[in-house]
């Protein structure tokens, strides 16, 4: 495993998303690689988001609804927390698929912020969650447990 990937995964395990950046042209590099896809320059990790001091903002490109596993036939939709998987274009120039918990479906163009990140329970992938800027972060989120 490359040093950049190792450093990225150590940060994301702590809930800190560090944007990979090219040292030559400054482009954001995603998916993470040792070399820039624009100019082949060396990649380093930029400052982190998720430590409370900085929030990574983005806009929803598209989304789809995830049906809650605990939903029963005939249950009121207002009593069920709804989750959406969204493709989000972030201000740093990368796009991620992230989960958004919201009472109503989000629309393309809605502003969101990266609220949490981490490794999947089996460690085989990354998990990203976004929230609306005025919504409190969910302490019961799967990535916060």
Secondary structure, DSSP 8 states (H G I E B T S, - for coil): --HHHHHHHHHHHTT-EEEEEETTT--B-SS--SB-TTT--BEEEEEEESSSS---EEEEEEEEEE--TT--TT--GGGS--EEEEEEEETTS-EEEEEEE-SS---TT-EEEEEEEEE-TTSSSEEEEEE-TTS---TT-GGG-
